[in-house]
Amino acid sequence: MRPPNVADVARAAGVSLGTVSNVLNNPDKVTPATRRRVEAAIASLGFVRNGAARSLAAGTSRTLGFVLTDLTNTFFLDLVRGAEEVTKAADLNILLANSDSRADKQRSYLDLFEEERVAGILLAPRQDLLEQVAPLRARGVRVVVLNADPPDGACSVQTDNVRGGYLATQHLIAGGCRRLMFAGAPRFPAVVDRLEGAKKAVDETAGAVTLEVVTTDGVTATDGHRIAALVDELPDEARPDGLIAGADLLALGVVQSTLVRGRLRIPEDLAVIGYDNNREAWSSLVPITTMDQAGEEMGRVAATMILEELRTPRQHKHRRVVMEPVLVPKASTRRTGREQHPHAASGPVSSAVAPEG
């Protein structure tokens, strides 16, 4: 059987199509008695309005699409929370899609949202999949990019990952670490940027601190277990005393495996810092120091950008917002006096420190 439509509701309630439309869209224009009769017919028939058809008829949509790289990473959920805060106030809905970092899934969801005529698309992609944005923009689809460098002609919001890698490395150096290791997957541009920042901080020590770079396949806890095994097997004179992980899940794997092996103490023998402020790392037996990317604020900024383009398309100017990462010190690294008292005399290491949560 076909689903009931507006005409079925009108016949059941004994009213015109226009009256049913008013009940659905402008109920104040209908007398209470008539409105109750129409509502009873809607409930009896199980009528559900066709939102897509309504949007096409009106030429507008009350829905945004949001394509995310990895819903298992709570950083991306923070992006959604921030965006929803803005869109809810604007009476807009968000449809989520998880690409799992796959090019085919991301393209499929972008095509779907375009076909469904959503008002706009928020996209947190893998950097190397951004070529999929240009054709959408050329066809007039509004797209805002999060956590990646945008193509020409699109708004974006991201964190300064070079700055984050620099601050993370300075934190370890301030805690007394002199033999550092950076671990991460070079296929992620954000990780490459974080490594660039780490190298800059080490270069400033004029040889007093060394940095070894170890590449991983990904940035998962499993990758971290492999790094921990590598570190554990090194002789004392070659073992790093500080580890910068390209992401929190990688840091979590290092901490978990190191504790199980039992040879090294954290942070006394090996200080570990991650990146993302991922909730998965919060409950570690040794809470993990991290760099917070202000995910919720990024989501709010991105949603505000797309609303501006929707409301004032002719006046809207595309822009790129880069946010400052914030150090969140916890038990996996050695504390310094300046970080425990962020309002003390200013210095580069304490310039971006969040209260421990």
C-alpha positions as CSV (number, residue, x, y, z in Angstrom):
1,M,0.0,0.0,0.0
2,R,1.2,3.5,-0.8
3,P,1.7,5.9,2.2
4,P,-1.1,8.3,2.9
5,N,-0.8,11.8,1.4
6,V,-2.3,15.2,2.0
7,A,-5.3,14.5,-0.2
8,D,-6.1,11.4,1.9
9,V,-6.0,13.5,5.1
10,A,-8.3,16.1,3.5
11,R,-10.9,13.5,2.5
12,A,-10.8,11.8,6.0
13,A,-11.2,15.2,7.8
14,G,-13.7,16.5,5.3
15,V,-11.7,19.7,4.6
16,S,-9.8,21.2,1.6
17,L,-6.2,20.6,0.7
18,G,-5.5,24.2,1.7
19,T,-6.9,23.6,5.2
20,V,-4.6,20.6,5.7
21,S,-1.6,22.7,4.5
22,N,-2.5,25.4,7.0
23,V,-2.7,22.9,9.8
24,L,0.7,21.6,8.9
25,N,2.4,25.0,8.3
26,N,0.2,27.8,9.7
27,P,-2.0,26.3,12.4
28,D,-3.0,29.7,13.8
29,K,-5.0,30.3,10.6
30,V,-7.3,27.3,11.4
31,T,-10.1,27.2,14.0
32,P,-9.3,24.9,17.0
33,A,-12.2,22.6,16.1
34,T,-11.1,22.1,12.5
35,R,-7.5,21.8,13.5
36,R,-8.4,19.0,15.9
37,R,-10.3,17.2,13.2
38,V,-7.4,17.3,10.8
39,E,-4.9,16.2,13.5
40,A,-7.2,13.3,14.3
41,A,-7.2,12.3,10.6
42,I,-3.4,12.6,10.5
43,A,-3.0,10.3,13.5
44,S,-5.6,7.8,12.2
45,L,-4.0,7.5,8.8
46,G,-0.4,7.6,10.1
47,F,0.4,10.5,7.7
48,V,4.0,11.7,7.6
49,R,4.9,14.8,5.6
50,N,7.4,14.5,2.7
51,G,10.1,16.8,3.8
52,A,12.1,16.4,0.6
53,A,9.1,17.3,-1.6
54,R,8.3,20.2,0.7
55,S,11.9,21.5,0.4
56,L,11.9,21.2,-3.4
57,A,8.5,23.0,-3.7
58,A,9.7,25.8,-1.4
59,G,13.2,26.0,-2.9
60,T,14.7,25.7,0.5
61,S,15.7,23.0,3.0
62,R,15.9,23.0,6.8
63,T,18.6,20.3,6.8
64,L,22.4,20.4,6.7
65,G,24.6,17.3,5.8
66,F,27.6,16.6,7.9
67,V,30.2,14.1,6.6
68,L,32.8,13.1,9.1
69,T,36.0,11.1,8.8
70,D,35.7,8.8,11.8
71,L,32.8,8.7,14.3
72,T,34.9,6.5,16.6
73,N,37.1,9.5,17.3
74,T,35.3,11.7,19.9
75,F,37.0,14.8,18.4
76,F,34.6,14.5,15.4
77,L,31.7,14.2,17.8
78,D,32.8,17.4,19.4
79,L,32.6,19.1,16.0
80,V,29.0,17.9,15.7
81,R,28.0,19.1,19.2
82,G,29.3,22.5,18.4
83,A,27.6,22.7,15.0
84,E,24.3,21.4,16.5
85,E,24.3,24.2,19.1
86,V,24.2,26.8,16.3
87,T,21.9,25.0,13.9
88,K,19.3,24.2,16.6
89,A,19.0,27.9,17.4
90,A,18.5,28.5,13.7
91,D,15.8,25.7,13.5
92,L,18.0,23.6,11.2
93,N,18.6,19.9,11.4
94,I,21.8,18.0,10.8
95,L,22.2,14.6,9.1
96,L,25.4,12.8,10.0
97,A,27.4,10.5,7.7
98,N,30.6,8.6,8.6
99,S,33.1,8.1,5.7
100,D,35.5,5.9,7.7
101,S,38.3,7.8,5.9
102,R,37.3,6.1,2.6
103,A,37.2,8.0,-0.6
104,D,34.2,6.0,-2.0
105,K,32.1,6.5,1.1
106,Q,32.8,10.2,1.3
107,R,31.9,10.7,-2.4
108,S,28.7,8.6,-2.0
109,Y,27.5,10.7,1.0
110,L,28.4,14.0,-0.7
111,D,26.4,12.9,-3.8
112,L,23.5,11.8,-1.6
113,F,23.3,15.1,0.2
114,E,23.4,17.0,-3.1
115,E,20.6,14.9,-4.5
116,E,18.5,15.5,-1.4
117,R,19.0,19.2,-1.9
118,V,20.3,19.9,1.7
119,A,20.8,23.5,2.5
120,G,24.5,23.0,2.8
121,I,27.3,20.5,3.7
122,L,29.8,20.5,6.6
123,L,32.7,18.3,5.7
124,A,35.5,17.0,7.9
125,P,37.5,15.1,5.3
126,R,40.8,13.4,4.9
127,Q,43.0,16.1,3.4
128,D,43.7,14.0,0.2
129,L,40.0,13.7,-0.5
130,L,39.4,17.4,-0.8
131,E,39.3,17.3,-4.6
132,Q,35.7,16.1,-4.2
133,V,34.7,19.5,-3.0
134,A,35.4,21.6,-6.1
135,P,32.7,20.0,-8.3
136,L,30.1,20.6,-5.6
137,R,31.1,24.2,-5.2
138,A,31.0,24.6,-9.0
139,R,27.4,23.4,-9.0
140,G,26.4,25.9,-6.3
141,V,26.4,23.6,-3.3
142,R,27.4,25.4,-0.1
143,V,30.3,23.6,1.6
144,V,32.3,24.4,4.7
145,V,35.5,22.4,5.4
146,L,36.6,21.5,9.0
147,N,40.0,20.3,10.2
148,A,41.6,20.5,6.8
149,D,43.0,23.1,4.3
150,P,40.2,24.1,2.0
151,P,40.2,24.2,-1.8
152,D,39.7,27.7,-3.3
153,G,36.3,29.1,-2.9
154,A,35.2,27.5,0.4
155,C,35.1,28.5,4.0
156,S,37.1,26.5,6.5
157,V,38.0,26.2,10.1
158,Q,40.9,24.2,11.5
159,T,43.5,24.1,14.3
160,D,47.1,25.3,13.8
161,N,48.6,21.9,14.0
162,V,52.2,23.2,13.5
163,R,51.7,25.3,16.6
164,G,50.2,22.3,18.4
165,G,53.2,20.1,17.7
166,Y,55.5,22.9,18.8
167,L,53.6,23.4,22.1
168,A,53.5,19.7,22.8
169,T,57.2,19.3,22.3
170,Q,58.0,22.4,24.4
171,H,56.0,20.9,27.2
172,L,58.1,17.7,27.2
173,I,61.3,19.7,27.0
174,A,60.2,21.9,29.9
175,G,59.6,18.8,31.9
176,G,63.2,17.7,31.4
177,C,63.0,15.4,28.4
178,R,66.1,15.4,26.2
179,R,65.7,12.3,23.9
180,L,62.4,12.7,22.1
181,M,60.5,10.4,19.7
182,F,57.7,11.5,17.4
183,A,55.3,8.7,16.3
184,G,52.6,9.1,13.7
185,A,51.2,8.3,10.2
186,P,52.6,10.6,7.5
187,R,49.5,9.9,5.3
188,F,47.6,12.4,7.5
189,P,48.6,16.0,6.7
190,A,47.6,17.1,10.2
191,V,50.2,14.7,11.7
192,V,52.8,16.0,9.2
193,D,52.1,19.5,10.5
194,R,52.4,18.4,14.1
195,L,55.8,16.9,13.3
196,E,56.9,20.1,11.7
197,G,56.1,21.9,14.9
198,A,58.0,19.3,17.0
199,K,61.1,19.8,14.8
200,K,60.9,23.5,15.2
201,A,60.8,23.2,19.0
202,V,63.8,20.8,19.0
203,D,65.8,23.0,16.6
204,E,65.5,25.9,19.1
205,T,67.4,23.9,21.7
206,A,70.6,24.1,19.5
207,G,71.4,20.4,19.9
208,A,70.5,20.0,23.6
209,V,67.5,17.8,22.6
210,T,67.3,15.1,20.0
211,L,64.2,13.9,18.0
212,E,63.7,10.5,16.4
213,V,60.8,10.1,14.0
214,V,59.0,6.7,13.8
215,T,56.2,6.3,11.2
216,T,53.1,4.2,11.8
217,D,50.4,2.8,9.5
218,G,47.7,4.7,11.4
219,V,47.0,6.5,14.6
220,T,45.1,3.8,16.5
221,A,45.8,2.1,19.8
222,T,47.1,-0.9,17.9
223,D,49.7,1.3,16.3
224,G,50.6,2.6,19.8
225,H,51.1,-1.0,21.0
226,R,53.7,-1.5,18.3
227,I,55.5,1.7,19.2
228,A,55.6,0.7,22.9
229,A,57.2,-2.6,22.0
230,L,59.8,-0.8,19.9
231,V,60.6,1.6,22.8
232,D,60.7,-1.2,25.4
233,E,63.2,-3.2,23.5
234,L,65.7,-0.3,23.1
235,P,68.8,-0.2,25.3
236,D,68.7,2.5,28.0
237,E,71.1,4.8,26.2
238,A,69.0,4.8,23.0
239,R,65.6,4.9,24.6
240,P,63.6,8.1,24.4
241,D,62.5,9.8,27.6
242,G,59.6,11.6,25.9
243,L,57.1,10.6,23.2
244,I,55.0,12.9,21.1
245,A,52.1,10.9,19.6
246,G,50.4,12.2,16.5
247,A,47.0,11.4,18.0
248,D,45.5,10.5,21.4
249,L,44.5,6.9,20.5
250,L,48.1,6.3,19.4
251,A,49.3,7.7,22.8
252,L,46.7,5.5,24.6
253,G,48.1,2.4,23.0
254,V,51.6,3.3,24.0
255,V,50.6,3.9,27.6
256,Q,48.5,0.7,27.8
257,S,51.2,-1.5,26.4
258,T,54.0,0.1,28.5
259,L,52.0,-0.4,31.7
260,V,51.4,-4.1,30.8
261,R,55.0,-4.7,30.0
262,G,56.1,-3.2,33.3
263,R,59.6,-2.3,32.4
264,L,59.2,1.4,32.1
265,R,57.3,3.9,34.3
266,I,55.1,6.7,33.0
267,P,56.1,9.6,33.1
268,E,59.3,8.9,35.1
269,D,61.0,6.9,32.4
270,L,58.8,7.8,29.4
271,A,56.7,10.9,29.3
272,V,53.8,10.7,26.7
273,I,51.8,13.4,25.1
274,G,48.9,12.9,22.6
275,Y,46.8,15.1,20.4
276,D,43.0,15.7,20.0
277,N,41.8,15.6,23.6
278,N,40.0,12.3,22.7
279,R,37.6,11.0,25.5
280,E,39.0,7.5,24.9
281,A,42.3,8.7,26.5
282,W,40.6,10.3,29.5
283,S,40.0,7.0,31.4
284,S,43.5,5.7,30.9
285,L,45.1,4.3,34.1
286,V,47.6,7.1,33.6
287,P,45.6,10.1,32.3
288,I,47.2,11.3,29.1
289,T,48.4,14.9,28.5
290,T,47.1,16.1,25.2
291,M,46.5,19.1,22.9
292,D,42.9,20.2,22.7
293,Q,41.7,21.2,19.2
294,A,38.6,23.0,20.6
295,G,36.3,20.7,18.6
296,E,33.1,22.2,19.8
297,E,34.2,25.7,19.0
298,M,35.3,24.6,15.5
299,G,31.8,23.1,15.0
300,R,30.1,26.3,16.1
301,V,32.3,28.5,13.8
302,A,31.7,26.2,10.8
303,A,27.9,26.2,11.3
304,T,27.9,30.0,11.7
305,M,29.8,30.3,8.4
306,I,27.3,28.2,6.5
307,L,24.4,30.0,8.0
308,E,25.9,33.4,7.0
309,E,26.2,32.1,3.4
310,L,22.6,30.8,3.5
311,R,21.2,34.1,4.8
312,T,23.3,36.6,2.9
313,P,24.8,34.8,-0.1
314,R,25.7,38.0,-2.0
315,Q,27.4,39.7,0.9
316,H,29.1,36.5,2.2
317,K,32.9,36.3,1.8
318,H,34.7,33.0,2.2
319,R,37.3,33.0,4.9
320,R,39.7,30.6,6.6
321,V,39.7,30.5,10.4
322,V,42.7,28.9,12.2
323,M,42.3,28.2,15.9
324,E,44.9,28.0,18.6
325,P,45.4,24.5,20.1
326,V,45.5,24.3,23.9
327,L,47.7,22.2,26.1
328,V,45.8,20.0,28.6
329,P,48.5,18.6,31.1
330,K,47.8,15.4,32.9
331,A,49.7,12.6,34.6
332,S,51.5,11.1,31.6
333,T,54.0,14.0,31.5
334,R,56.1,15.8,34.0
335,R,54.7,19.0,35.3
336,T,56.6,22.4,35.3
337,G,55.9,25.3,37.7
338,R,54.8,27.5,34.9
339,E,52.2,25.0,33.6
340,Q,50.8,24.5,37.1
341,H,50.4,28.2,37.4
342,P,49.4,29.5,33.9
343,H,48.9,33.0,35.2
344,A,52.5,33.4,36.3
345,A,55.2,35.2,34.3
346,S,54.6,34.6,30.6
347,G,56.7,32.2,28.5
348,P,56.3,30.2,25.3
349,V,55.6,26.9,27.1
350,S,52.7,28.3,29.2
351,S,51.2,30.4,26.5
352,A,48.3,28.0,25.8
353,V,47.4,25.8,28.8
354,A,43.9,24.7,29.7
355,P,42.8,23.7,33.2
356,E,43.0,20.0,33.8
357,G,39.5,18.4,33.4
